[in-house]
């Protein structure tokens, strides 16, 4: 070992050894988790929330249909 290399080694200046394949996969997992979180916030609703919205829409439709006038009654 050269004198400068030995001094760096003693000072803790050596680089950490990385497995590039594992590092790429870890980065991809992190990015996928971030994308999934964004999608959950943007599109996610629970099954109960979807069912409630569907029931509310059906209730409103029924209410509106009940309030409609018959077109035949005005023709008289």
PLY file of the C-alpha trace (Angstrom):
ply
format ascii 1.0
element vertex 76
property float x
property float y
property float z
element edge 75
property int vertex1
property int vertex2
end_header
0.00 0.00 0.00
1.17 3.44 -0.81
1.61 5.86 2.02
-1.42 8.00 1.01
-3.67 4.97 0.63
-2.67 3.75 4.06
-3.40 7.14 5.59
-6.86 7.21 3.97
-7.59 3.72 5.19
-6.70 4.63 8.74
-8.87 7.76 8.58
-11.91 5.76 7.48
-12.07 7.19 3.98
-12.80 3.85 2.33
-16.01 3.50 0.38
-18.80 1.18 1.40
-19.11 -1.83 -0.88
-22.49 -1.98 -2.63
-24.22 -4.65 -4.63
-25.54 -2.61 -7.55
-28.32 -5.07 -8.38
-29.66 -4.89 -4.83
-29.33 -1.10 -4.79
-31.31 -0.83 -8.06
-34.04 -3.11 -6.74
-34.26 -1.20 -3.46
-34.55 2.11 -5.33
-37.23 0.64 -7.61
-39.19 -0.64 -4.59
-39.03 2.79 -2.96
-40.24 4.49 -6.14
-43.04 1.94 -6.56
-44.19 2.49 -2.97
-44.24 6.25 -3.53
-46.27 5.81 -6.73
-48.69 3.46 -4.96
-49.20 5.97 -2.15
-49.92 8.71 -4.68
-52.42 6.46 -6.49
-54.16 5.57 -3.22
-54.54 9.24 -2.41
-55.76 10.07 -5.90
-58.07 7.13 -6.70
-58.51 5.11 -3.54
-61.85 4.66 -1.90
-62.90 1.77 0.27
-65.60 -0.63 -0.81
-67.94 0.83 1.81
-67.37 4.35 0.47
-68.13 3.21 -3.09
-71.29 1.42 -1.96
-72.47 4.43 0.03
-71.93 6.73 -2.94
-73.88 4.32 -5.14
-76.74 4.16 -2.60
-76.80 7.96 -2.30
-76.96 8.31 -6.08
-79.81 5.79 -6.28
-81.66 7.60 -3.48
-81.28 10.96 -5.22
-82.43 9.47 -8.54
-85.51 8.03 -6.85
-86.22 11.36 -5.16
-85.91 13.26 -8.43
-88.08 10.72 -10.28
-90.73 11.06 -7.56
-90.81 14.84 -7.95
-91.25 14.82 -11.73
-94.55 15.91 -13.18
-96.42 13.69 -15.54
-96.49 15.21 -19.00
-99.95 13.73 -19.66
-101.56 15.71 -16.80
-100.72 19.07 -18.43
-102.17 18.21 -21.79
-105.76 18.36 -20.50
0 1
1 2
2 3
3 4
4 5
5 6
6 7
7 8
8 9
9 10
10 11
11 12
12 13
13 14
14 15
15 16
16 17
17 18
18 19
19 20
20 21
21 22
22 23
23 24
24 25
25 26
26 27
27 28
28 29
29 30
30 31
31 32
32 33
33 34
34 35
35 36
36 37
37 38
38 39
39 40
40 41
41 42
42 43
43 44
44 45
45 46
46 47
47 48
48 49
49 50
50 51
51 52
52 53
53 54
54 55
55 56
56 57
57 58
58 59
59 60
60 61
61 62
62 63
63 64
64 65
65 66
66 67
67 68
68 69
69 70
70 71
71 72
72 73
73 74
74 75
